[in-house]
Amino acid sequence: MARRARRESWRATYLNSGTLGFWMVHAAAVAGLIWLGPSWSGLGLAIAFYFARMFFVTAGYHRYFAHRTFKTSRVFQAFLAFGAQTSLQRGVLWWAAKHREHHRSSDRDGDVHSPVIDGFWWAHVGWSTSRLSNGGTYAGIADLVRFRELRVLDRFKHWPAVLLAVVLVAVGGWHALVWGFFISTVLLWHGTFTINSLSHVIGRRRYATKDASRNNWVLAVITMGEGWHNNHHHYMSSANQGFRWYELDVSYYLLVALSKLGVVWDVRRAPAQVVAAIAQPAAAHR
């Protein structure tokens, strides 16, 4: 799909019938901010719902559904999927399928969102807003498709987010809706998207992976650990992406806490020899 992006017009990529809701959420966030004005409580609400949902994106969509780095019950699995879909990043099956496609051909022909091949804007937004993103099959996620509840959630991909918006406006009125949903969702989108668009361009390379993945501590902070992207591409089946003690990985810390409670188990870590023995010397960092 990546190479085909070069033959698609800017309008077809970013302004088509499927992108109306995407841009309307942006417009609602801006209009709501202008209407309500600045608010410390609103900012706090936006940040709270940003990080709460970021956890479901990182631990749910990514580390569980895409990579199966830990195990959990069928009930909590459905909860993870529901929570992840409140982010309005499409259905759980679609997300996992596209991410596995990315890893199969990272930064090579066939990568669904490579900034190296198709540039920043395609990797950040265009790959998802383009009608080309609707293509592909779920053949690579047979382990997920077998669950009926995941198929239902994937089909009704927007309903978890709609329900969240309804609850927010019912409990906190327009203030909660604008800050807790619209502004928070826009921030969440672009925070998530930085991993596609920036973590293969800006940062340091510890491991000689076959792609351009990099570690970036700023991205790790805003995505609760996903910014240790070179680590992740080096050993993608690990639930922790911060391999060293000083590499902040809040999503992993929360998974460890959940494992103490028995909610998740078999939380996988990269073996010590993988972390240490294959690291490039400092001089090779870029």
C-alpha positions as CSV (number, residue, x, y, z in Angstrom):
1,M,0.0,0.0,0.0
2,A,2.8,2.4,0.8
3,R,4.2,2.7,-2.8
4,R,0.6,3.1,-4.2
5,A,0.3,6.2,-2.0
6,R,2.6,8.1,-4.3
7,R,0.0,7.7,-7.1
8,E,-2.9,9.0,-5.1
9,S,-3.8,12.7,-5.1
10,W,-3.6,14.8,-1.9
11,R,-7.4,15.3,-2.0
12,A,-8.1,11.6,-2.4
13,T,-5.8,10.8,0.6
14,Y,-7.0,13.4,3.1
15,L,-10.4,14.7,1.9
16,N,-12.7,11.9,1.0
17,S,-16.1,10.7,2.3
18,G,-14.4,8.5,4.9
19,T,-12.5,11.4,6.5
20,L,-15.5,13.6,7.4
21,G,-15.7,12.4,11.0
22,F,-12.0,12.7,11.5
23,W,-11.9,16.3,10.5
24,M,-15.2,17.1,12.3
25,V,-13.6,15.9,15.6
26,H,-10.7,18.3,15.0
27,A,-13.1,21.1,14.2
28,A,-15.2,20.4,17.3
29,A,-12.1,20.5,19.4
30,V,-11.0,23.9,18.1
31,A,-14.6,25.4,18.1
32,G,-15.1,24.1,21.7
33,L,-11.9,25.5,22.9
34,I,-12.8,28.9,21.4
35,W,-16.3,28.8,22.8
36,L,-15.4,27.6,26.4
37,G,-12.1,29.4,26.6
38,P,-9.0,28.2,28.5
39,S,-9.6,26.1,31.6
40,W,-7.2,24.4,34.0
41,S,-9.8,21.9,35.0
42,G,-10.6,21.2,31.4
43,L,-6.9,20.7,30.6
44,G,-6.7,18.3,33.5
45,L,-9.7,16.4,32.2
46,A,-8.2,16.2,28.7
47,I,-4.9,14.9,30.0
48,A,-6.6,12.4,32.2
49,F,-8.6,10.9,29.3
50,Y,-5.6,11.2,27.0
51,F,-3.4,8.9,29.2
52,A,-6.3,6.6,30.3
53,R,-7.0,5.8,26.7
54,M,-3.4,5.8,25.7
55,F,-2.9,2.9,28.0
56,F,-5.7,1.0,26.2
57,V,-4.0,1.8,22.8
58,T,-0.5,0.8,24.0
59,A,-1.3,-2.2,26.2
60,G,-4.5,-3.2,24.3
61,Y,-4.2,-2.5,20.6
62,H,-0.5,-2.8,20.5
63,R,1.1,-5.1,23.1
64,Y,-1.8,-7.5,23.5
65,F,-3.8,-7.7,20.3
66,A,-1.0,-7.0,17.8
67,H,1.8,-8.8,19.6
68,R,0.2,-11.0,22.3
69,T,3.0,-10.1,24.8
70,F,0.9,-11.2,27.8
71,K,-2.1,-13.3,28.6
72,T,-5.5,-12.5,30.1
73,S,-9.0,-13.6,30.5
74,R,-11.6,-13.4,27.7
75,V,-13.5,-10.8,29.7
76,F,-10.6,-8.5,30.2
77,Q,-9.6,-9.1,26.6
78,A,-13.0,-7.7,25.6
79,F,-12.5,-4.8,28.1
80,L,-9.2,-4.0,26.5
81,A,-10.7,-3.9,23.1
82,F,-13.6,-1.7,24.2
83,G,-11.3,0.7,25.9
84,A,-9.0,0.9,23.0
85,Q,-11.8,1.6,20.6
86,T,-12.8,4.7,22.7
87,S,-9.8,6.2,21.0
88,L,-11.5,6.2,17.6
89,Q,-8.7,4.4,16.0
90,R,-11.0,2.0,14.3
91,G,-11.7,-1.6,15.2
92,V,-9.5,-3.9,17.2
93,L,-9.1,-6.4,14.4
94,W,-8.3,-3.7,11.8
95,W,-5.7,-2.2,14.1
96,A,-4.0,-5.5,14.9
97,A,-4.0,-6.6,11.2
98,K,-2.5,-3.4,10.0
99,H,0.2,-3.3,12.7
100,R,1.3,-6.9,11.9
101,E,1.5,-5.9,8.2
102,H,3.8,-3.0,9.3
103,H,6.2,-5.4,11.1
104,R,6.3,-7.9,8.2
105,S,7.8,-5.2,5.9
106,S,8.9,-2.4,8.1
107,D,10.4,0.5,6.0
108,R,10.3,-1.7,2.9
109,D,7.8,-1.9,0.0
110,G,4.5,-3.0,1.6
111,D,4.9,-1.1,4.9
112,V,1.5,0.5,5.5
113,H,3.0,3.7,7.2
114,S,6.7,4.2,6.5
115,P,8.0,7.8,6.7
116,V,11.2,6.5,5.1
117,I,9.3,5.4,1.9
118,D,6.4,7.8,1.7
119,G,7.2,10.8,4.0
120,F,6.0,12.3,7.2
121,W,2.4,13.2,6.3
122,W,1.5,9.8,4.8
123,A,3.0,8.0,7.9
124,H,1.3,10.4,10.3
125,V,-2.2,10.7,8.9
126,G,-2.5,9.8,5.2
127,W,-2.1,6.1,5.4
128,S,-5.2,5.9,7.7
129,T,-7.4,8.6,6.0
130,S,-6.7,7.1,2.5
131,R,-9.3,4.7,1.1
132,L,-6.3,2.4,0.6
133,S,-6.3,1.7,4.3
134,N,-9.6,-0.2,3.9
135,G,-7.9,-2.9,1.9
136,G,-6.3,-6.0,3.1
137,T,-7.6,-9.1,4.9
138,Y,-7.6,-10.4,8.4
139,A,-5.8,-13.6,7.4
140,G,-2.9,-12.7,9.7
141,I,-5.0,-12.4,12.8
142,A,-6.8,-15.8,13.0
143,D,-5.9,-15.9,16.7
144,L,-8.2,-12.9,17.2
145,V,-10.9,-13.4,14.6
146,R,-12.1,-16.5,16.4
147,F,-13.6,-14.4,19.2
148,R,-17.1,-13.3,18.4
149,E,-17.1,-10.3,20.7
150,L,-14.0,-9.0,19.0
151,R,-15.7,-9.3,15.6
152,V,-18.7,-7.5,16.9
153,L,-16.6,-4.7,18.4
154,D,-14.6,-4.4,15.1
155,R,-17.8,-4.1,13.1
156,F,-19.3,-1.4,15.4
157,K,-15.9,0.3,15.7
158,H,-17.2,3.8,16.7
159,W,-19.7,2.8,19.4
160,P,-17.4,2.6,22.4
161,A,-16.3,6.2,21.7
162,V,-19.8,7.4,21.1
163,L,-20.8,5.8,24.5
164,L,-17.9,7.6,26.2
165,A,-19.0,10.9,24.7
166,V,-22.6,10.4,25.9
167,V,-21.4,9.5,29.4
168,L,-19.2,12.6,29.5
169,V,-21.9,15.0,28.4
170,A,-24.4,13.4,30.8
171,V,-22.1,13.7,33.8
172,G,-20.2,16.9,33.0
173,G,-22.1,18.8,30.3
174,W,-20.4,20.6,27.4
175,H,-17.3,21.2,29.4
176,A,-16.6,17.5,29.9
177,L,-17.5,16.7,26.3
178,V,-15.3,19.3,24.7
179,W,-12.2,18.7,27.0
180,G,-12.6,15.1,28.0
181,F,-13.6,13.9,24.5
182,F,-13.0,16.2,21.6
183,I,-9.7,17.9,22.7
184,S,-8.5,14.7,24.4
185,T,-9.2,12.6,21.3
186,V,-7.3,14.9,19.0
187,L,-4.3,14.9,21.3
188,L,-4.5,11.2,21.6
189,W,-4.6,10.7,17.8
190,H,-1.6,12.8,17.2
191,G,0.3,11.4,20.2
192,T,-0.3,7.9,18.8
193,F,0.5,8.9,15.3
194,T,4.0,10.2,16.2
195,I,5.2,6.6,16.6
196,N,4.4,6.0,12.9
197,S,5.8,9.3,11.6
198,L,8.7,10.2,13.9
199,S,10.0,7.1,15.6
200,H,11.6,5.9,12.3
201,V,13.2,9.3,11.7
202,I,14.2,11.0,15.0
203,G,16.1,9.3,17.8
204,R,18.9,6.9,18.5
205,R,19.5,3.4,17.2
206,R,20.7,0.9,19.8
207,Y,20.1,-2.2,17.7
208,A,20.9,-2.9,14.0
209,T,17.3,-3.7,13.0
210,K,16.4,-4.1,9.3
211,D,14.4,-0.9,9.4
212,A,15.0,2.7,10.6
213,S,13.3,2.4,14.0
214,R,14.7,4.6,16.7
215,N,14.4,5.2,20.4
216,N,13.1,8.6,21.5
217,W,12.5,9.5,25.1
218,V,10.2,12.3,24.4
219,L,7.9,10.0,22.4
220,A,8.2,7.5,25.2
221,V,6.8,10.0,27.7
222,I,3.8,11.1,25.6
223,T,3.0,7.5,24.6
224,M,3.6,5.8,27.9
225,G,6.6,3.8,26.6
226,E,6.0,3.3,22.9
227,G,8.9,5.7,22.0
228,W,11.5,2.9,22.7
229,H,10.7,1.9,19.2
230,N,14.1,0.5,18.2
231,N,14.0,-1.8,21.2
232,H,10.5,-2.9,20.2
233,H,11.5,-3.7,16.6
234,H,14.5,-5.5,17.9
235,Y,12.4,-7.8,20.1
236,M,8.7,-7.2,19.4
237,S,7.3,-10.0,21.6
238,S,8.3,-8.3,24.8
239,A,5.7,-6.5,26.9
240,N,8.3,-4.0,28.1
241,Q,9.6,-1.7,25.5
242,G,11.9,0.2,27.8
243,F,14.7,-2.4,28.2
244,R,16.8,-0.4,30.6
245,W,15.8,0.8,34.1
246,Y,16.0,4.4,33.0
247,E,13.8,3.9,30.0
248,L,10.4,5.1,31.2
249,D,7.6,2.6,30.2
250,V,4.5,3.4,32.1
251,S,2.3,1.0,30.2
252,Y,4.6,-1.8,31.2
253,Y,4.5,-0.7,34.9
254,L,0.7,-0.8,34.8
255,L,0.8,-4.3,33.2
256,V,3.1,-5.5,36.0
257,A,0.6,-4.0,38.6
258,L,-2.3,-5.9,36.8
259,S,-0.2,-9.1,36.9
260,K,0.1,-8.7,40.7
261,L,-3.7,-8.6,40.9
262,G,-4.0,-11.6,38.7
263,V,-5.8,-9.7,35.9
264,V,-3.0,-10.5,33.4
265,W,-0.3,-13.1,33.5
266,D,2.7,-14.5,31.5
267,V,3.9,-10.9,30.9
268,R,6.9,-11.5,28.7
269,R,10.2,-9.6,28.9
270,A,13.1,-9.5,26.5
271,P,15.7,-12.0,27.7
272,A,18.9,-10.5,29.2
273,Q,21.1,-11.7,26.3
274,V,18.8,-10.1,23.8
275,V,18.9,-6.8,25.7
276,A,22.6,-6.7,26.3
277,A,24.6,-8.9,23.9
278,I,23.4,-7.6,20.6
279,A,23.4,-3.9,21.4
280,Q,25.5,-1.7,19.1
281,P,28.5,0.1,20.5
282,A,27.8,3.7,21.5
283,A,29.8,5.0,18.5
284,A,27.3,3.4,16.1
285,H,24.3,5.3,17.5
286,R,22.8,7.9,15.2
